Amino acid sequence: MFAAYAARFDRDQPLNALELGDRPEPQAPTDWTVVHVRAASLNHHDLWSLRGVGLDAEALPMILGCDAAGVDEDGNEVLVHAVIGATGHGVGPTERRTLLSEKYQGTLAERVVVPRWNVLPKPAELSFEEAACLPTAWLTAYRMLFTNAGVRPGDSVLVQGAGGGVATAAIVLGAAAGLRMLVTSRDAAKRERAVALGAEAAFESGARLPRRVDAVLETVGAATWSHSVKSLRPGGTLVISGATSGQAPSSAELNRIFFLELKVVGSTMGSRDELASLASFCAAKGVRPVIDTVLPLDRVREGFTRLAAGDQFGKIVVTM
C-alpha cells in the first residue's frame, strides 16, 4: 500500500527524511481492526518525528500521521482516536500511552490498524476531510478549553499565535461555546481571519491587551511565554500543550506566577470520550474544522513544506 513514512532522521532538514512509496499491508492482531483511510491531517508531531524526536531509530521505517477518518471493515464511516495504550484497551494493560506513528504505524497510508476501542462513528454531518482534523489539534483545543482552562461562557480566553491547527480550533470552539476569544499573531491577514472565525479581537504578538484574561492557551512556547503570563488576571489559568518556538523562555515569570496565584496546567491530546463529545459538539452546533489545504497523499511533501514554514491557517489535509 502507498504511504508517507520516516525512513531516517534529519534534525535540521526534516523533509529530507520523508519518503513516499509502498509499505507492507497492515495486519490486525486480536481486538484490532483495519481502517481504510479516506483522509488524514498533518501535525507538527510529524515534523518532530522526521527530526527523530520521540521516535526510536529501531522503529524505522515509520509511517507518519496521527489523524484519520475512513471506513472500517464493516463499511462504517469512522473516526480514529490516535492515543494508544492510555487505558489498556486493545493493548497490554500496563503499556504506556503512545500516539499512532510512535510505536504503531501511522495514518498517512491507504490503511491503518488500530484497537477496535479506538474507532468511533464519524458524524454524518462532517466530511471525511473535516473529521480527519479532529483527533489531534481539535481534540487538544477542546481539552484545553473545556477540561483544563476552567472557563465558563462569558469568560475571556487569549489564544497565542493565530493560524495553527490548535489555535484556529480553539477560536472556533470557544466562540461557539460563548467564550470571549482574543488572539495574537504577527500576521495581519491571520488576525483578520481569526476575527472572521469568531474572535472578539486580534492583536499584534506581544501587544498589551485592553484587559487581563481568565485563561491563556499556549502552544507557541518561549516566544510568547512572558506575554501569556502577564496577560492573565490574578488567579487565572495558563494551559500549555506545545512549544513550537522552544521550551526555554528567557524569563519564567516565577514571581508573577506565585504572587498572583496563577495556575499553569499542562494538556496533552484528549480521551476517547472527549473526542466523541467534540464530534457531537461539531455536529450539533454546525461547527466545522478550518481547513487550509487539501492535497492527495502523493503531494504530502508540499503540505509538510507549508506546515514547516508556518504559512497555513487551519489544518492541512491529505486524501487517499
C-alpha angles and dihedrals in degrees: 000000000000116000146158112236147167107252095175139346128268114176096189102035105027096176088064086069094054119102131182121205148084121333129180118277110262118250118214117223121210112303091015127104140201117245119198101221117227097171138003132180133222126243137184084248087074092055091049089051090054087053091052097251113144093356125098120223088231089066094061133150090049124176108229128225137083102196128071144157120187148114125302128219091274094052096257120144105240146179121221122225104216100208112096124191099010092121104016093252110147094357138058111306092235097047114124121243115273138166126237108270093036103076100348124050115269139234105262089100140080090261137019133186121221137161110279088238089064093061121087134169118279112229110249089225092066125071119229089255092053094044091051089064094061110070100068118013098025093042090049091052092046093053092044092053106035104027107029110023095061093217130149133202108293095030120120123242129187118212114199117218115014115218105048122107096252093043096051091045091052092050094051096042094044094049091048090052095051099259122142101240122201123183141189132209139157088222117081092203091054090049090053092049091049090056090048088055092056108279111144091219141350128213141189112269109275095013120145109256122228089239139005117264135229094232141007125209108211125192100141099070125189097019095057104023098102092046090049093054093045092050095061125098117231108288092017126144130241112199116195126191102159148008108211092162094049139293100247113074117196089239125026091197090222094159092055092045096055098035094052092037093236121178121227113197128185116217129190126184113298144255129277090252090053090051090052090050091048092052091048091048091052092049095046098044099038090244114158129189116254108246120198101183139357117207135170114253093252088064095048091118088069089054093050091048090054092046093049091051092050091234096131130099107201129346130338110220131194124200129205 
